[in-house]
Amino acid sequence: MADILRAVKGMNDILPPGVPRSEKLPDSALWQWFETTVRSVLGRYGYQHLLTPVVEPTALFVRGLGEVTDIVEKEMYSFVDSMNGDKLTLRPEATAGIVRAMIEHNALYNGPLRIWTMGPMFRHEKPQKGRYRQFNQLDVEALGFAGPDVDAEMILIGRTLWRELGLVEGRHVRLELNSLGQPDERRAHRDALVRHFEQHADQLDTEAQRRLHSNPLRILDTKNPSMQALVESAPKLMDFLGEASLAHFASVRAVLDAAGLEYRVNPRLVRGMDYYNLTVFEWVTDQLGSQGTVCGGGRYDGLIEQLGGKPAPAVGFGLGIERLLLLIQELGLPVPSTAPRVYAIVTSAGAVPQAIVALEALRAAGVPVLMHAGGGSMKAQFKRADASGARYALIFGDDEVARGEVALKDLRQAEAPQRSLPIAGASTWAGDLLNA
């Protein structure tokens, strides 16, 4: 027998509920609930859906993310197109592709846009819980808006989403906030950082030494315990911010304060991409071990021009879907049931035509119905009906069908009497099944 072919390491199947799996991963019902919630929340904020290709020119990410970022240096899935020699990459993040689409289609010609997308991203890194080589991300962007009000709106969208999913901000997830200022302010801070770390070069680990002159800001994000004291004593970016940057940050905080949202100003908070400026934020949790960041984003006013478009401000965030759903699982939060409302038991092949016609009428009226298939005894079918989680069983027995009837049994209230209903009038009693 041929060897079993398996998924690529770090790339996972999302399976239906009840299907055995080798690793604790969110099932497709949890995903579906999350996606439905996202569409509802973002629709209320006036954000429109956008889809971009999974494959983009490699140069897009080199130019957009920065040549010395970990993503570009070590994590991208890049290849040469055998047809024409183009250098292509499976997208490692969504923002650069969205900005490319905005520029290519002159999408901001008629004014600013609020948009969102959701789909797979790819990074070649060591797989671990909540961190995969193919992962899915929700990405929300507001393009063409310069004010701090939209920065705050982005953060409040997160709070609304947490509440809809049953998460409590401040307990299950908490907000951290910072300002990266403007490029000239960051350059002055960068020079001060380099001088600071050069004076303590003997305390830098290999990764910090590599980043010292290429991207010293990322040293502040180190997880190395032996470097924490050195990082804490480093110059703080906030001390280099000018009046306009400080005013922008103060305005963001004023909105969050007015909305009653608690947060912590974290002067060491940086983002992994080079394109961020001014407001940056992360929603973090203590429930997932080392993978504590659930959602992160901020303002990136220079990226559109950097990728060849007319200068325009922008702000957005990305949310790792697998990581968030794992958090919901870890916390044991209630998730809406995806069970059918009705399970149809059909006792013989002769009853199938009438049963299917009635079930189609119920489905057209909005009743979720699962029909037993493949035969089996009445006892076996009732066992399946109970395991399905359905509230009701409809029993299409030969005697009932001969009378033009179907039997209705409440599977969750044993004392409820069984009733007979007219098969031909299924659409007239469909509402009773939904509302009872």
Residue pairs with C-beta under 8 A, 6 or more apart in sequence:
7 13
8 133
8 134
9 127
9 133
10 125
10 127
10 132
10 133
10 134
11 132
11 133
11 134
12 23
12 25
12 132
12 134
12 322
13 21
14 25
14 26
14 27
14 28
14 31
15 21
15 25
15 27
15 28
16 27
16 28
16 29
17 27
17 28
17 29
17 338
19 27
24 326
24 329
25 322
25 326
26 322
26 325
26 326
26 328
26 329
29 335
29 338
30 325
30 328
30 329
30 335
31 321
31 325
32 338
33 335
33 336
33 338
34 165
34 321
34 324
34 325
35 118
37 161
37 164
37 165
38 116
38 118
38 138
38 161
39 49
40 164
41 157
41 160
41 161
41 164
42 116
42 140
42 157
44 160
45 114
45 153
45 157
45 160
46 114
47 114
47 115
47 116
47 140
48 113
48 114
48 115
48 116
49 115
49 116
49 117
50 98
50 101
50 115
50 116
50 117
51 117
51 119
52 91
52 94
52 97
52 98
52 100
52 101
52 117
53 91
53 97
54 90
54 91
54 119
54 120
54 122
55 88
55 89
55 90
55 91
56 88
56 89
56 91
56 96
56 97
56 100
57 86
57 87
57 88
57 89
58 76
58 78
58 87
58 88
58 89
59 87
60 89
60 96
60 97
60 100
60 307
61 71
61 72
61 76
61 89
61 91
61 92
61 93
61 96
62 72
63 306
63 307
64 95
64 96
64 99
64 273
64 275
64 303
64 306
64 307
65 71
65 72
65 92
65 93
65 96
65 273
65 274
65 275
66 72
66 215
66 273
66 274
66 275
67 73
68 211
68 214
68 215
69 215
69 218
69 272
69 273
69 274
70 218
70 272
71 92
71 93
71 123
71 272
71 273
74 124
74 125
75 92
75 123
75 124
75 125
76 89
76 90
76 92
76 122
76 123
76 124
77 89
77 90
77 92
77 122
77 123
77 124
78 87
78 88
78 89
78 90
79 87
79 88
79 89
80 86
80 87
80 88
81 87
81 88
90 121
90 122
91 97
91 121
91 122
92 121
92 122
92 123
93 121
93 137
93 139
93 273
93 318
94 117
94 119
94 121
94 137
94 139
94 318
95 139
95 141
95 273
95 275
95 300
95 303
95 316
95 318
96 303
96 307
98 115
98 117
98 139
98 141
98 143
98 316
99 143
99 303
99 304
99 307
99 309
99 314
100 307
101 107
102 108
102 113
102 143
102 304
102 309
103 304
103 307
103 308
103 309
107 113
107 143
108 143
108 144
108 310
108 312
111 144
112 142
112 143
112 144
112 145
113 141
113 142
113 143
113 144
114 141
114 142
114 143
115 140
115 141
115 142
115 143
116 138
116 139
116 140
116 141
117 138
117 139
118 136
118 137
118 138
118 139
118 321
119 136
119 137
120 134
120 135
120 136
120 137
121 134
121 135
121 136
121 137
122 133
122 134
122 135
123 133
123 135
124 133
125 131
125 133
127 133
128 290
128 291
129 288
129 289
129 291
129 326
130 288
130 289
130 291
130 320
130 322
130 323
130 326
131 291
131 323
132 322
135 320
135 321
135 322
135 323
136 320
136 321
136 322
137 318
137 319
137 320
137 321
138 318
138 319
138 321
139 316
139 317
139 318
139 319
140 154
140 157
140 297
140 316
140 317
140 319
141 314
141 315
141 316
142 150
142 153
142 154
142 314
142 315
142 316
143 304
143 312
143 313
143 314
144 312
144 313
144 314
145 313
145 314
145 315
146 301
146 313
147 251
148 248
148 249
148 251
148 252
148 255
148 279
149 251
149 255
150 315
151 248
151 252
151 278
151 279
151 298
151 299
151 315
152 251
152 252
152 255
152 256
152 259
154 281
154 297
154 315
154 316
154 317
155 175
155 177
155 252
155 256
155 261
155 281
156 255
156 256
156 259
156 261
157 317
158 175
158 283
158 295
158 317
158 319
159 169
159 259
159 261
162 168
162 169
162 172
162 173
162 283
163 169
165 324
165 328
165 333
166 328
166 333
166 334
167 173
167 327
167 328
167 331
167 333
169 175
169 261
169 262
169 283
170 262
172 285
172 287
172 327
172 331
173 283
173 284
173 285
173 294
173 295
173 327
174 262
174 263
174 264
174 283
174 284
174 285
175 256
175 261
175 262
175 263
175 264
175 281
175 282
175 283
176 263
176 264
176 265
176 266
176 269
176 281
176 282
176 283
176 284
177 252
177 253
177 256
177 263
177 264
177 265
177 266
177 269
177 279
177 280
177 281
178 237
178 238
178 265
178 266
178 267
178 268
178 269
178 270
178 279
178 280
178 281
179 237
179 238
179 241
179 245
179 246
179 248
179 249
179 278
179 279
179 280
180 186
180 237
180 270
180 271
180 276
180 277
180 278
180 279
180 280
180 298
181 189
181 237
181 240
181 241
181 242
181 245
181 277
181 278
182 242
182 244
182 245
182 277
182 278
183 277
183 302
185 237
185 240
185 241
185 242
185 245
186 217
186 237
186 240
186 277
188 240
189 217
189 235
189 237
189 239
189 240
190 216
190 217
192 235
192 240
193 216
193 217
193 219
193 220
193 234
193 235
194 212
194 213
194 216
196 233
196 234
196 235
197 204
197 208
197 212
197 216
197 219
197 230
197 234
198 212
200 230
201 209
201 212
203 226
203 227
203 230
204 212
204 219
204 227
204 230
205 222
205 224
205 226
205 227
207 222
207 224
208 219
208 222
208 224
208 227
211 218
211 219
212 219
215 274
217 270
218 270
218 272
219 227
219 231
219 234
220 231
220 234
220 268
220 270
221 268
221 270
221 272
222 228
222 231
223 290
231 268
232 268
236 267
237 267
238 267
241 249
245 278
248 278
248 279
249 278
249 279
252 279
253 263
253 265
256 263
263 281
269 280
269 281
269 282
270 280
271 280
271 296
271 297
271 298
273 300
275 300
275 302
275 303
275 306
276 298
276 299
276 300
277 298
277 299
277 300
277 301
277 302
278 298
278 299
278 301
279 298
279 299
279 315
280 296
280 297
280 298
280 299
281 296
281 297
281 298
281 317
282 293
282 295
282 296
283 293
283 294
283 295
283 296
284 292
284 293
284 294
285 292
285 294
285 327
286 292
287 327
287 330
287 331
288 294
288 323
288 326
288 327
288 330
291 323
293 320
293 323
294 319
294 320
294 323
294 324
294 327
295 317
295 318
295 319
295 320
295 324
296 317
296 318
297 315
297 316
297 317
297 318
298 315
298 316
298 317
299 313
299 314
299 315
300 314
300 315
300 316
301 311
301 312
301 313
301 314
302 311
303 314
304 310
304 311
304 312
304 314
305 311
305 312
328 335
337 389
339 388
339 389
339 390
339 391
340 368
340 369
340 370
340 388
340 389
340 390
341 367
341 368
341 369
341 390
341 391
341 392
341 433
341 434
342 362
342 367
342 368
342 369
342 370
342 390
342 391
342 392
342 393
342 394
342 433
343 369
343 370
343 371
343 372
343 384
343 385
343 388
343 390
343 392
343 393
343 394
343 411
344 355
344 359
344 369
344 370
344 371
344 372
344 393
344 394
344 396
345 372
345 378
345 381
345 382
345 385
345 393
345 394
345 395
345 396
346 352
346 355
346 371
346 372
346 381
346 396
347 378
347 381
347 395
347 396
347 397
347 398
348 397
348 398
349 375
350 398
350 401
351 396
351 397
351 398
351 401
352 396
354 396
354 401
354 423
355 371
355 394
355 396
355 401
355 406
356 371
357 423
358 394
358 396
358 406
358 423
358 426
359 369
359 371
359 394
359 426
361 426
361 427
361 430
362 369
362 426
362 427
362 430
362 433
363 369
364 427
365 426
365 427
365 430
365 431
365 434
366 430
366 434
367 430
367 433
367 434
369 394
370 388
370 390
372 381
372 384
372 385
376 384
382 393
385 393
385 411
386 411
390 411
391 410
391 411
391 412
391 433
391 436
392 408
392 409
392 410
392 411
392 433
393 408
393 409
393 411
394 406
394 407
394 408
395 406
395 407
395 408
395 409
396 406
396 423
397 407
400 406
400 407
400 420
401 423
403 420
404 422
404 423
404 424
405 420
405 421
405 422
405 423
406 420
406 421
406 422
406 423
406 426
407 418
407 419
407 420
407 421
408 418
408 419
408 420
408 421
409 416
409 418
410 416
421 429
422 429
